C-alpha cells in the first residue's frame, strides 16, 4: 500500500515541524507549507489524501484552504489546528473534518488523520 500524502500548513515554524515529524513517524508522506499562498499552489499541483491546517493564515484562512481542497479533491481528509477558533469549527469547517485545539498532542493528529484517511480513501491503509 502507498503512504497517504498529507499537506501540513502552519505559519509557526515550530508547530509546522512538530506536526510534520509526527505524521512522518506515523507512516504518512508529508509536504509542508508555511503560508496560505504556498499551500494553495501545492493543492493545485498535486493530489493529497489529507490536509492539516492552521486557521489563521494570510491572506486567506484555513477555512478557505480546506474548502478549496475539497473542491479539488472531495475525499481529502481535513484536520484544523488552532488556538482560538474551536467555536467556529461547527459552522465554518468542511463536513467530516476534525478540530484540534492548540497545543494539540502530535499523536492525536496522527491517529485522527489515519481514521479520516481510512474512512475517505479506501486505496490507502493504516496497515503498512
C-alpha positions in Angstrom: 0.0 0.0 0.0 1.2 3.5 -0.7 1.7 6.0 2.1 -1.0 8.7 2.3 0.1 12.2 1.3 -0.6 14.9 3.7 -0.3 18.7 3.3 0.6 20.4 6.5 0.1 24.2 6.7 1.1 26.4 9.6 2.8 29.8 9.7 4.5 28.9 13.0 7.7 27.0 12.0 7.9 25.0 15.3 4.3 23.9 15.1 4.7 23.0 11.4 7.8 21.0 12.1 6.2 19.1 15.1 3.1 18.2 13.1 5.1 17.1 10.1 7.5 15.0 12.2 4.6 13.3 14.0 2.9 12.4 10.7 6.1 11.1 9.2 6.7 8.9 12.2 3.1 7.8 11.9 3.6 6.4 8.4 2.5 9.4 6.2 4.3 11.2 3.4 4.2 14.9 4.1 4.5 18.2 2.3 4.9 21.3 4.5 3.7 24.8 3.6 4.2 28.0 5.7 1.6 30.2 4.0 -1.8 30.1 2.5 -0.5 31.0 -1.0 2.1 28.3 -0.9 -0.4 25.7 0.3 -3.0 26.7 -2.4 -0.3 26.3 -5.0 0.6 22.8 -3.8 -3.0 21.8 -3.8 -3.3 22.9 -7.4 -0.2 21.0 -8.4 -0.8 17.7 -6.6 -3.4 15.4 -5.1 -3.3 14.9 -1.3 -5.1 12.4 0.9 -5.2 14.8 3.8 -4.8 18.4 5.0 -3.7 19.6 8.4 -4.1 23.4 8.5 -3.9 26.2 10.9 -6.9 28.6 10.8 -5.2 32.0 10.9 -3.2 32.2 7.6 -2.7 35.2 5.4 -4.2 36.3 3.1 -6.8 33.6 3.5 -7.7 31.2 6.2 -7.6 27.5 6.9 -11.4 27.5 6.4 -10.9 28.8 2.9 -8.0 26.4 2.2 -10.0 23.4 3.2 -13.0 24.4 1.1 -10.6 24.8 -1.9 -9.0 21.5 -1.2 -12.5 19.8 -1.0 -13.5 21.5 -4.3 -10.5 19.9 -6.0 -10.5 16.5 -4.1 -13.8 15.7 -2.5 -12.3 12.9 -0.4 -9.4 14.8 1.2 -9.3 14.3 5.0 -9.2 17.6 6.9 -7.9 18.5 10.4 -7.9 22.1 11.6 -5.5 23.2 14.3 -5.9 26.5 16.1 -5.6 28.1 19.5 -8.8 30.1 19.2 -11.2 29.0 16.6 -12.9 26.0 18.1 -16.3 27.7 18.4 -16.4 28.4 14.7 -15.5 24.9 13.6 -19.0 23.5 13.5 -20.3 26.3 11.2 -17.2 27.0 9.1 -15.4 23.7 8.9 -15.9 21.3 6.0 -18.1 18.3 6.5 -16.4 15.3 8.2 -13.4 17.4 9.4 -11.9 17.3 12.8 -10.6 20.1 15.0 -7.5 20.0 17.4 -7.1 22.8 19.9 -3.5 24.1 20.1 -1.5 22.8 21.8 -2.6 19.5 20.3 -0.7 16.3 21.0 1.1 15.1 17.9 -0.2 11.6 18.5 -3.8 12.8 18.4 -3.2 14.4 15.0 -1.6 11.2 13.6 -4.4 8.9 15.0 -7.1 11.2 13.8 -5.6 11.5 10.3 -5.4 7.7 10.0 -9.1 7.4 11.0 -10.1 10.1 8.5 -7.9 8.8 5.6 -9.1 5.2 6.1 -12.7 6.3 6.1 -12.4 8.6 3.0 -9.7 6.9 0.8 -10.1 3.1 0.5 -7.0 2.8 -1.6 -4.8 3.7 1.4 -4.4 1.6 4.5 -3.1 2.1 8.0 -1.8 -1.5 7.7 1.7 -0.6 6.5 
